[in-house]
Amino acid sequence: MRNLAFVLSVLSVMGLAFWAYRENYRTQGEMAEVRALRDEIGRLRESLGVLRAEWAYLNRPDRLRELADMNFVRLGLLPLEPRQFGTIADIPYPLPPSSGGLAVIGEPVDTVAEQEARP
């Protein structure tokens, strides 16, 4: 009986060691994947920063003004003028109700009685 317990304990220790060995390598593989993803995120953030800088450079007002002047005839662009925009008076606001501000409530509805009456 003592030998059987000894053999079973040795086998269980070997099984747990094998399991721990596999988990260790699986964890190292996952950690490598996480590092690779973090590196990719860093590269993508850096390229996004470059793209934002290029966008800001290409959308400089003086550059856009020069492009608009060069392509004025081909595009038919017109300069903006203040009269092209509307005024506050042009905005159609809803008319207030004629009964002094708030709408008049008709007869009140008893919702509790309606719920009790339902089957």
N, C-alpha and C positions, 0 to 999 in steps of 0.2 A: 504494500500500500504506500509505503514511504517512497519507494522508487517511482511509482506511478505519479504521485504528487510532484516529485522532483522533475520528471520528464514533462509533465503538463506545464509546470511553471517555466521551464526552459523554453518549451515551444511557444508559450504565450509571450515571453520576453522577446523571442526571435520574431514572432508575428508583429508585435508592437514596434520593434526596431525597423522591420521592413516597411510598415505603414508610415512611421515617422520619416524614414528615408524618402519614400515616394512623395509625401506631403511637402517635405523640404524642397525637393526639386520642382514640384508643381508651383510652390509659392515663389521660388526664384524665377520661374518662367513668367508668372503673372507680374512680378515686380519689373522684369525686363520689358514686358509689354506696356506697363504703366509709364516707365521711363521713356519708351519710344513715343507713346502718345503725348507725353509732356513736351518732348523735343519737337514733335510735329506742331503742337499748339503754339510753341514759342516761335517756330519758323513762320506759321501762318499769321501770328500777331505782328511779327516784324514786316512781313509782306503787306499786311493791311495798313500798317503805318506808312510804308513807302507809297502805297496806292493813294492814301489820303493826302499825303504831301504832293503827289503828282496832280491829284484832283484840285487841290488848292492852288497849285502853280498854274494849271491850265485855266482856271476860272478867275484869274486876276481881272479886275475891271478894265484896266488899261489894255490888256491883251484882247479881251472881248470887244472893246470899243474899236480897236484897230481891225479886227476881223469883220465887224459889222460895217465899218467904213469901206473895207476892201470889197465886200460882197453886197454892197448896197443895191446896185442895179440888178444883180442876179436874183437876190432874195426879195427885193421890194420892201425892205425894212424901212420903217418910219420912226423918227425920234419920238420919245414919249413927251406928251404935253399935259399940263395940269387939267385941261378941259376934257381929257379922255377918261378921267376918273369921275365917279359919281359923288354926290354930296349926301349929307345925312338926311336932307329933305326928300331925297329920292327913295329912301327905304320905306316900304309899306308896313307900318306897324299895325297890329290888330286894333280895332276900335274898342273902347271900353264899353261894357254893358250900360244900357240907358237907365238902369234902376239904382244908380248911385254907387257903383263899384262892384259889389258882389252879386252873383246870380241868386235869384230867389229860389229857395227850396220849396217844392210843392208839399204834398203830404208825406210825412215820414213813413218809412217802411219798417215794420216789426219783423226782423229777420229770425228772432228766436221762435216766434209763433209759426213761421213758415217751415223751419227745420223740424219742429215737433209734429207738424201736420203731414210731413212726408213719411211714406211707409218704409 
